[in-house]
């Protein structure tokens, strides 16, 4: 029987939200009300909870009860949202899904405290997994490794802003840390809990990392051509982020366009006008960055579909990864 991600969302979506809600209530009486209040506020802004549900999806595809693995998904979601709290502060984002971000509502210092606490919350949630101690320890190690990879990716994102005309290769190095790690973690963590061997886990991890790239490129795409619920279109440009689109122009654009785009991207966020963002988007379009981004995402999707080893060794997981690729592409289908 083929298990669909939407089935998992319908089956466990409310339950994983319940785990997070109950954890915050408990944290308010044990580790402190101020921090739990800020974390709860951030989670109230919503989100698709994709990372929270992937572990139970993979676990159930492998023949187990996905409900038993929900705490792992909740822990992954907590790590992801800890990074968002810090990212919003570092990037100067004042709004997230039409609500003030944590730093904007509570202060910059409190956002640091909140994000720091949320990383620790994740490990407290992991301790509630009803699995043998050895497996839980492996999952804790994997979560720690993934978290450090994400933080390194965030650090590299700031370094790359100062580099002259970083290209697609450099962009991918950053994204494979910052974004891909938190897509590989829920997939491979579930497989590891099911007893899948190291070699197969490494194979799946590689594919999941590619899916993380696909997700980030479509996220870059939405910032320019869709709606991410932020304060204005092209926020990544105003922040000076090196998106796939900018990296592509740095490689393929004309010298004049590359120079002008660099000038806009390196301006302070507050000084970047809407007219300059529009000009930057026109430069991206002129270089063919939109088509190149679509081609890259379609190439990754095709590689996932045609992965022979997964199709043979883990056919159910292969189908699940194909569906995740389709899910990631859905927000940009009509843009």
KETIVEX-982552 format. One record per residue (C-alpha): residue number from 1; residue in three letters; chain; x, y, z. Coordinates in Angstrom, 1 decimal. Layout:
BEGIN
zamar,kefi,mido,x,y,z
NUM,ALA,A,X,Y,Z;
...
***
This chain:
BEGIN
zamar,kefi,mido,x,y,z
1,UNK,A,0.0,0.0,0.0;
2,UNK,A,1.3,3.4,-1.0;
3,UNK,A,1.3,5.9,1.9;
4,UNK,A,0.9,9.6,0.9;
5,UNK,A,2.3,12.5,2.8;
6,UNK,A,-1.1,14.2,2.9;
7,UNK,A,-2.4,11.1,4.8;
8,UNK,A,0.3,11.6,7.4;
9,UNK,A,-0.5,15.3,7.7;
10,UNK,A,-4.2,14.5,8.2;
11,UNK,A,-3.4,11.7,10.6;
12,UNK,A,-0.7,13.3,12.7;
13,UNK,A,-0.8,17.1,12.0;
14,UNK,A,-2.8,18.0,15.1;
15,UNK,A,-0.9,15.5,17.2;
16,UNK,A,2.5,17.0,16.5;
17,UNK,A,1.1,20.5,17.2;
18,UNK,A,-0.2,19.1,20.4;
19,UNK,A,3.2,17.8,21.4;
20,UNK,A,4.7,21.2,20.8;
21,UNK,A,1.9,23.0,22.7;
22,UNK,A,2.0,20.7,25.7;
23,UNK,A,5.8,20.9,25.8;
24,UNK,A,5.6,24.7,26.0;
25,UNK,A,3.1,24.5,28.8;
26,UNK,A,5.3,22.2,30.7;
27,UNK,A,8.4,24.3,30.0;
28,UNK,A,6.6,27.3,31.5;
29,UNK,A,6.4,25.6,34.9;
30,UNK,A,9.8,23.9,34.8;
31,UNK,A,12.5,25.8,32.8;
32,UNK,A,10.9,29.3,32.8;
33,UNK,A,7.8,31.2,31.7;
34,UNK,A,9.5,34.1,29.8;
35,UNK,A,11.3,31.9,27.3;
36,UNK,A,8.4,29.5,26.8;
37,UNK,A,6.1,32.4,26.1;
38,UNK,A,8.4,33.7,23.4;
39,UNK,A,8.8,30.3,21.8;
40,UNK,A,5.1,29.7,21.9;
41,UNK,A,4.5,33.1,20.3;
42,UNK,A,6.9,32.2,17.5;
43,UNK,A,5.1,28.9,16.8;
44,UNK,A,1.8,30.7,16.7;
45,UNK,A,2.9,32.3,13.4;
46,UNK,A,2.2,28.8,11.9;
47,UNK,A,4.1,27.0,9.2;
48,UNK,A,3.6,23.9,7.1;
49,UNK,A,5.4,21.6,9.6;
50,UNK,A,6.8,19.6,6.8;
51,UNK,A,10.0,18.8,8.8;
52,UNK,A,7.9,17.8,11.7;
53,UNK,A,5.9,15.2,9.8;
54,UNK,A,8.6,13.7,7.5;
55,UNK,A,10.0,11.5,10.3;
56,UNK,A,6.6,9.8,10.9;
57,UNK,A,6.0,9.6,7.2;
58,UNK,A,9.3,7.7,6.6;
59,UNK,A,8.7,5.6,9.8;
60,UNK,A,5.3,4.6,8.6;
61,UNK,A,6.5,3.8,5.0;
62,UNK,A,9.0,1.5,6.7;
63,UNK,A,6.1,-0.4,8.3;
64,UNK,A,6.1,1.1,11.8;
65,UNK,A,3.5,3.2,13.6;
66,UNK,A,4.3,6.8,12.8;
67,UNK,A,2.7,8.1,16.0;
68,UNK,A,5.5,6.5,17.9;
69,UNK,A,8.0,8.7,16.1;
70,UNK,A,6.2,12.0,16.5;
71,UNK,A,8.5,13.3,19.2;
72,UNK,A,11.5,13.1,16.8;
73,UNK,A,9.5,15.2,14.3;
74,UNK,A,8.6,17.7,17.0;
75,UNK,A,12.3,18.0,18.0;
76,UNK,A,13.3,18.6,14.3;
77,UNK,A,10.7,21.3,14.1;
78,UNK,A,11.9,22.9,17.2;
79,UNK,A,15.5,23.0,15.9;
80,UNK,A,14.2,24.4,12.6;
81,UNK,A,12.3,27.2,14.4;
82,UNK,A,15.2,28.0,16.7;
83,UNK,A,17.2,28.8,13.5;
84,UNK,A,14.3,30.9,12.2;
85,UNK,A,14.2,33.0,15.4;
86,UNK,A,18.0,33.7,15.1;
87,UNK,A,17.8,34.2,11.3;
88,UNK,A,15.0,36.8,11.6;
89,UNK,A,17.2,38.7,14.0;
90,UNK,A,20.4,38.4,11.9;
91,UNK,A,18.6,39.3,8.7;
92,UNK,A,16.6,42.2,10.2;
93,UNK,A,13.2,40.6,9.2;
94,UNK,A,10.5,42.4,11.1;
95,UNK,A,7.6,40.2,10.0;
96,UNK,A,7.0,36.5,9.7;
97,UNK,A,3.7,35.3,8.2;
98,UNK,A,2.1,38.7,8.9;
99,UNK,A,3.2,38.9,12.5;
100,UNK,A,6.1,40.7,14.2;
101,UNK,A,9.1,38.5,14.6;
102,UNK,A,10.3,37.5,18.0;
103,UNK,A,13.1,40.1,18.1;
104,UNK,A,10.7,42.8,16.9;
105,UNK,A,8.2,42.0,19.6;
106,UNK,A,10.4,41.2,22.5;
107,UNK,A,13.9,42.7,21.7;
108,UNK,A,17.0,41.5,20.0;
109,UNK,A,18.5,40.2,23.2;
110,UNK,A,15.4,38.2,24.0;
111,UNK,A,15.4,36.7,20.5;
112,UNK,A,18.9,35.3,21.2;
113,UNK,A,17.7,33.9,24.5;
114,UNK,A,14.6,32.4,22.8;
115,UNK,A,16.5,30.7,20.0;
116,UNK,A,19.2,29.4,22.4;
117,UNK,A,16.5,27.8,24.6;
118,UNK,A,14.7,26.3,21.6;
119,UNK,A,17.8,24.3,20.6;
120,UNK,A,17.8,22.8,24.1;
121,UNK,A,14.0,22.2,24.0;
122,UNK,A,14.6,20.0,21.0;
123,UNK,A,16.8,17.6,23.1;
124,UNK,A,14.4,17.6,25.9;
125,UNK,A,11.7,16.4,23.4;
126,UNK,A,14.0,13.8,22.0;
127,UNK,A,14.3,12.2,25.4;
128,UNK,A,10.6,11.4,25.3;
129,UNK,A,11.1,8.9,22.5;
130,UNK,A,10.1,5.4,23.6;
131,UNK,A,12.9,3.6,21.9;
132,UNK,A,16.0,1.8,23.2;
133,UNK,A,18.7,4.0,24.7;
134,UNK,A,21.2,3.2,22.0;
135,UNK,A,18.9,4.3,19.3;
136,UNK,A,17.9,7.5,21.1;
137,UNK,A,21.6,8.3,21.6;
138,UNK,A,22.2,7.9,17.8;
139,UNK,A,19.4,10.2,17.1;
140,UNK,A,20.6,12.8,19.5;
141,UNK,A,24.1,12.6,17.8;
142,UNK,A,22.5,13.0,14.4;
143,UNK,A,20.4,15.9,15.5;
144,UNK,A,23.5,17.6,17.0;
145,UNK,A,25.5,17.1,13.8;
146,UNK,A,22.7,18.5,11.7;
147,UNK,A,22.2,21.5,13.9;
148,UNK,A,25.9,22.3,13.7;
149,UNK,A,25.8,22.0,10.0;
150,UNK,A,22.9,24.4,9.8;
151,UNK,A,24.7,26.9,12.0;
152,UNK,A,27.9,26.6,9.9;
153,UNK,A,25.7,27.2,6.8;
154,UNK,A,24.3,30.4,8.4;
155,UNK,A,27.9,31.6,9.2;
156,UNK,A,29.0,30.9,5.7;
157,UNK,A,26.0,32.9,4.4;
158,UNK,A,27.4,36.0,6.0;
159,UNK,A,30.9,35.2,4.8;
160,UNK,A,29.7,34.8,1.2;
161,UNK,A,28.0,38.2,1.3;
162,UNK,A,31.5,39.8,1.5;
163,UNK,A,32.9,37.8,-1.3;
164,UNK,A,33.2,39.2,-4.8;
165,UNK,A,30.6,37.7,-7.2;
166,UNK,A,30.1,34.2,-5.6;
167,UNK,A,28.8,31.7,-8.1;
168,UNK,A,26.4,28.8,-8.1;
169,UNK,A,29.0,26.3,-6.7;
170,UNK,A,29.6,28.6,-3.7;
171,UNK,A,25.8,29.0,-3.2;
172,UNK,A,25.3,25.3,-3.2;
173,UNK,A,28.1,24.9,-0.5;
174,UNK,A,26.2,27.2,1.8;
175,UNK,A,22.8,25.7,1.1;
176,UNK,A,23.9,22.1,1.7;
177,UNK,A,24.7,23.2,5.2;
178,UNK,A,22.0,25.8,6.0;
179,UNK,A,19.0,24.1,4.4;
180,UNK,A,19.7,20.6,3.4;
181,UNK,A,20.8,19.4,6.8;
182,UNK,A,17.3,19.8,8.2;
183,UNK,A,15.8,17.8,5.4;
184,UNK,A,18.3,15.0,5.6;
185,UNK,A,17.9,14.8,9.4;
186,UNK,A,14.2,13.8,9.5;
187,UNK,A,14.5,11.3,6.6;
188,UNK,A,17.7,9.5,7.7;
189,UNK,A,16.9,9.8,11.4;
190,UNK,A,13.7,7.7,10.8;
191,UNK,A,15.6,5.2,8.7;
192,UNK,A,18.3,4.8,11.4;
193,UNK,A,15.6,4.3,14.0;
194,UNK,A,14.2,1.5,11.7;
195,UNK,A,17.6,-0.3,11.6;
196,UNK,A,18.6,0.6,8.0;
197,UNK,A,22.3,0.0,7.5;
198,UNK,A,24.9,2.8,7.2;
199,UNK,A,25.5,2.5,3.5;
200,UNK,A,21.9,2.8,2.5;
201,UNK,A,21.4,5.6,5.0;
202,UNK,A,24.3,7.5,3.3;
203,UNK,A,22.7,7.0,-0.1;
204,UNK,A,19.4,8.3,1.2;
205,UNK,A,21.1,11.2,3.0;
206,UNK,A,22.7,12.3,-0.3;
207,UNK,A,19.3,12.3,-2.0;
208,UNK,A,17.7,14.1,0.9;
209,UNK,A,20.4,16.8,0.8;
210,UNK,A,19.6,17.3,-2.9;
211,UNK,A,15.9,17.7,-2.0;
212,UNK,A,17.0,20.4,0.5;
213,UNK,A,18.7,22.2,-2.4;
214,UNK,A,15.5,21.9,-4.4;
215,UNK,A,13.5,23.3,-1.5;
216,UNK,A,15.8,26.3,-1.1;
217,UNK,A,15.9,27.2,-4.8;
218,UNK,A,12.1,27.2,-4.8;
219,UNK,A,12.2,29.3,-1.6;
220,UNK,A,14.5,31.8,-3.4;
221,UNK,A,12.0,31.6,-6.3;
222,UNK,A,9.0,32.5,-4.1;
223,UNK,A,10.8,35.5,-2.7;
224,UNK,A,10.9,37.0,-6.2;
225,UNK,A,7.8,35.6,-7.9;
226,UNK,A,5.5,34.4,-5.1;
227,UNK,A,4.4,35.3,-1.6;
228,UNK,A,6.5,34.3,1.4;
229,UNK,A,4.4,36.4,3.9;
230,UNK,A,7.3,38.9,4.4;
231,UNK,A,7.2,42.6,4.4;
232,UNK,A,7.9,43.1,0.6;
233,UNK,A,8.8,41.3,-2.6;
234,UNK,A,12.5,40.6,-3.1;
235,UNK,A,13.4,40.8,0.6;
236,UNK,A,16.4,38.5,0.0;
237,UNK,A,17.8,41.1,-2.3;
238,UNK,A,17.3,43.9,0.3;
239,UNK,A,19.1,41.7,2.9;
240,UNK,A,22.0,41.1,0.5;
241,UNK,A,21.5,37.3,0.5;
242,UNK,A,23.2,35.4,-2.2;
243,UNK,A,20.3,33.5,-3.7;
244,UNK,A,20.5,31.0,-6.5;
245,UNK,A,19.4,33.8,-8.9;
246,UNK,A,22.1,36.2,-7.8;
247,UNK,A,24.8,33.4,-7.9;
248,UNK,A,23.6,32.6,-11.5;
249,UNK,A,24.0,36.2,-12.7;
250,UNK,A,27.4,36.4,-11.0;
251,UNK,A,28.4,33.6,-13.4;
252,UNK,A,26.3,34.2,-16.5;
253,UNK,A,25.3,37.8,-16.5;
254,UNK,A,26.9,40.6,-18.5;
255,UNK,A,29.7,42.5,-16.7;
256,UNK,A,27.5,45.6,-16.5;
257,UNK,A,24.5,43.7,-15.0;
258,UNK,A,26.7,41.8,-12.6;
259,UNK,A,28.3,45.0,-11.4;
260,UNK,A,24.9,46.8,-11.0;
261,UNK,A,23.4,43.8,-9.2;
262,UNK,A,26.3,43.7,-6.8;
263,UNK,A,25.8,47.4,-6.0;
264,UNK,A,22.2,46.8,-5.1;
265,UNK,A,22.8,43.7,-3.1;
266,UNK,A,25.5,45.3,-1.0;
267,UNK,A,23.4,48.3,0.0;
268,UNK,A,22.1,48.4,3.5;
269,UNK,A,18.6,46.9,3.8;
270,UNK,A,17.0,50.1,5.0;
271,UNK,A,18.6,52.0,2.0;
272,UNK,A,17.4,49.6,-0.6;
273,UNK,A,14.4,51.0,-2.4;
274,UNK,A,11.5,49.1,-4.0;
275,UNK,A,12.6,50.6,-7.4;
276,UNK,A,16.1,49.0,-6.9;
277,UNK,A,14.6,45.7,-6.0;
278,UNK,A,12.6,45.8,-9.2;
279,UNK,A,15.7,46.8,-11.2;
280,UNK,A,17.5,43.8,-9.7;
281,UNK,A,14.7,41.4,-10.6;
282,UNK,A,14.9,42.8,-14.2;
283,UNK,A,18.6,42.0,-14.2;
284,UNK,A,17.9,38.5,-13.0;
285,UNK,A,15.3,38.0,-15.7;
286,UNK,A,17.5,39.4,-18.4;
287,UNK,A,20.2,36.9,-17.5;
288,UNK,A,17.8,33.9,-17.7;
289,UNK,A,18.1,33.1,-14.0;
290,UNK,A,14.4,32.1,-13.6;
291,UNK,A,14.7,29.5,-16.4;
292,UNK,A,18.0,28.2,-15.0;
293,UNK,A,16.4,27.8,-11.5;
294,UNK,A,13.5,25.9,-13.0;
295,UNK,A,15.9,23.7,-14.9;
296,UNK,A,17.9,22.9,-11.8;
297,UNK,A,14.8,22.0,-9.8;
298,UNK,A,13.6,19.8,-12.6;
299,UNK,A,17.0,18.1,-12.8;
300,UNK,A,17.0,17.3,-9.1;
301,UNK,A,13.5,16.0,-9.3;
302,UNK,A,14.4,13.8,-12.3;
303,UNK,A,17.5,12.4,-10.5;
304,UNK,A,15.3,11.4,-7.5;
305,UNK,A,12.8,9.7,-9.8;
306,UNK,A,15.5,7.8,-11.7;
307,UNK,A,17.6,6.7,-8.7;
308,UNK,A,18.2,3.1,-9.4;
309,UNK,A,19.6,2.0,-6.1;
310,UNK,A,16.8,3.4,-4.0;
311,UNK,A,14.2,2.0,-6.4;
312,UNK,A,15.7,-1.4,-5.9;
313,UNK,A,16.7,-1.4,-2.3;
314,UNK,A,14.1,0.9,-0.7;
315,UNK,A,11.2,1.2,-3.1;
316,UNK,A,8.8,2.6,-0.5;
317,UNK,A,11.3,5.3,0.5;
318,UNK,A,12.0,6.0,-3.1;
319,UNK,A,8.4,6.8,-3.8;
320,UNK,A,8.2,8.9,-0.6;
321,UNK,A,11.2,11.0,-1.7;
322,UNK,A,9.6,11.5,-5.2;
323,UNK,A,6.5,12.7,-3.5;
324,UNK,A,8.5,15.1,-1.3;
325,UNK,A,10.1,16.6,-4.4;
326,UNK,A,6.6,17.2,-5.9;
327,UNK,A,5.5,18.7,-2.6;
328,UNK,A,8.4,21.1,-2.6;
329,UNK,A,7.6,22.3,-6.1;
330,UNK,A,3.9,22.8,-5.5;
331,UNK,A,4.1,26.4,-4.2;
332,UNK,A,5.7,27.6,-7.5;
333,UNK,A,3.5,25.7,-10.0;
334,UNK,A,1.4,28.7,-10.8;
335,UNK,A,4.1,31.4,-10.7;
***
